[in-house]
Every structure is written in C-alpha cells, then in structure tokens.
Amino acid sequence: VQLQASGGGLVQAGGSLSLSCAASGSIFKFNIMGWYRQAPGKQRELVASITNGGATSYGVSVKGRFTISRDNAKNTVYLQMNSLKADDTAVYYCNVKEQRLPNLVEYWGQGTLVTVSS
C-alpha cells in the first residue's frame, strides 16, 4: 500500500485548507485512516482518524475546526481544516492502520507541509 497526500500549502490564519490522501493497492477491510502532524521540535501527534465504518476521532486542539472524511470506493481520506491557526503549522502525514488482528499493519504517506501565517 502506498499513500499519496496532497493539498498542503500556505494559508493565512483564519483561513481554510483541505488535504487528501489516496491509497494505492488493496487495503484490508478493517482499517483506520488518519492524519498526524509534526511541528518543528515537537512529537508527531494525531490530528484525526476515521474507521472503515465511519467512526471519527479528533485531537483536542483541532476538534470543532477540522473534519475528517473518507471515500471507501476510492481508498481516499480527506481532511478539511477551517479556522486555521499558526499553531496548526506542521507537516501533515497520512496514515493507514490495517486491523489484521492480532496484528496491526501500518502505512505512512510522505507528508505535506501546511503553513499558517499569522
């Protein structure tokens, strides 16, 4: 499985940006697609995730501002980011976890830079 993220860029604070990540290859039916981010000097953190059934989870700092969605037919996950803040500046990574119990198989995209100017 290869993940190709797109949509990053430069935006002013208060603006919006959307990311997408397409997975090539076959993904196991039980999976979680998500976005993580890593700012300079900080650890990678979960932004949002969504299961194959549509259940979502959000990081505290983005709840209410970001929305994750997916298109199972296209193996694509999206992240709509609204009311962006300078603190949202980071490299955003797409992630897929295949729940091949008892194992978890994980894939990462190459990352896309989001820069929010204040």
matplotlib code that plots the C-alpha trace (Angstrom):
import matplotlib.pyplot as plt

x = [0.0, 1.3, -0.2, 0.0, -1.0, -1.8, -3.3, -0.8, 0.3, 0.4, -2.7, -3.4, -4.7, -8.4, -8.4, -9.2, -7.3, -8.1, -5.9, -6.5, -4.6, -5.1, -4.1, -3.0, -3.2, -5.7, -6.4, -7.7, -11.4, -11.0, -8.8, -8.4, -7.3, -6.0, -3.9, -1.0, 1.1, 4.6, 5.7, 9.4, 10.8, 7.6, 6.4, 4.1, 0.5, -2.8, -5.0, -7.9, -8.8, -11.8, -12.6, -13.8, -17.3, -17.1, -16.3, -14.2, -11.7, -10.0, -7.1, -8.2, -6.6, -8.5, -11.9, -14.6, -12.3, -11.2, -13.3, -12.1, -13.9, -13.3, -14.4, -14.0, -14.6, -11.6, -9.5, -9.1, -9.2, -9.8, -9.1, -11.0, -9.3, -11.1, -10.3, -6.6, -4.2, -0.4, -0.1, -1.5, 1.7, 3.3, 4.0, 0.8, 1.1, -1.5, -1.7, -3.5, -3.7, -4.9, -6.5, -5.3, -5.8, -3.9, -1.5, -1.7, -0.1, 0.7, 1.5, 2.6, 2.4, 5.3, 3.9, 2.6, 3.5, 0.9, 2.0, -0.4, 0.8, -0.4]
y = [0.0, 3.4, 6.7, 9.9, 13.0, 16.3, 19.7, 21.3, 24.9, 28.4, 30.0, 32.9, 32.5, 32.0, 30.5, 27.0, 24.3, 20.7, 17.7, 14.4, 11.2, 8.4, 4.8, 2.7, -1.0, -3.1, -2.1, -4.7, -4.2, -3.4, -0.3, 3.1, 6.0, 9.2, 12.2, 13.0, 16.1, 17.1, 20.6, 21.5, 20.4, 18.6, 15.0, 13.6, 13.9, 12.5, 15.1, 12.9, 9.4, 7.6, 3.9, 1.9, 2.2, 5.9, 6.4, 9.5, 10.7, 14.1, 15.6, 18.1, 21.1, 20.6, 19.4, 21.6, 23.1, 20.1, 17.4, 14.1, 12.0, 9.1, 7.6, 3.9, 3.3, 5.5, 4.4, 8.1, 10.1, 13.8, 16.5, 19.8, 22.3, 25.5, 28.4, 27.6, 29.0, 29.5, 26.5, 24.3, 24.8, 21.4, 18.6, 16.5, 12.8, 10.4, 7.1, 3.8, 1.1, -2.3, -4.2, -7.7, -8.9, -9.7, -7.7, -4.1, -3.2, 0.4, 2.6, 6.3, 8.8, 11.2, 14.2, 17.5, 20.9, 23.2, 26.7, 29.1, 32.7, 34.9]
z = [0.0, -0.9, 0.3, -1.7, 0.2, -1.5, -0.7, 1.7, 1.3, 2.7, 4.2, 6.4, 9.9, 10.0, 6.5, 5.3, 3.6, 2.6, 2.4, 0.6, 0.7, -1.8, -1.0, -3.9, -3.7, -1.7, 1.9, 4.4, 5.0, 8.7, 8.8, 10.2, 8.0, 9.7, 9.7, 12.0, 12.2, 13.4, 14.0, 14.3, 17.6, 18.6, 18.6, 16.0, 17.1, 16.0, 14.2, 13.2, 12.3, 10.8, 10.8, 7.8, 9.5, 9.7, 13.4, 13.9, 16.5, 16.8, 18.6, 21.3, 19.6, 16.3, 17.5, 16.1, 13.4, 11.4, 9.7, 8.5, 5.9, 3.6, 0.3, 0.7, -3.0, -3.8, -0.8, -0.1, 3.2, 3.4, 6.0, 5.9, 8.0, 9.0, 11.2, 10.9, 13.5, 13.4, 15.8, 13.0, 11.1, 10.6, 8.2, 7.9, 7.4, 6.1, 7.9, 7.4, 10.0, 8.9, 11.8, 10.9, 14.4, 16.4, 14.3, 13.2, 9.9, 9.4, 6.4, 6.2, 3.5, 2.6, 4.4, 3.1, 4.6, 6.0, 6.9, 8.6, 8.6, 11.5]

ax = plt.figure().add_subplot(projection="3d")
ax.plot(x, y, z, "-o")
ax.set_aspect("equal")
plt.show()
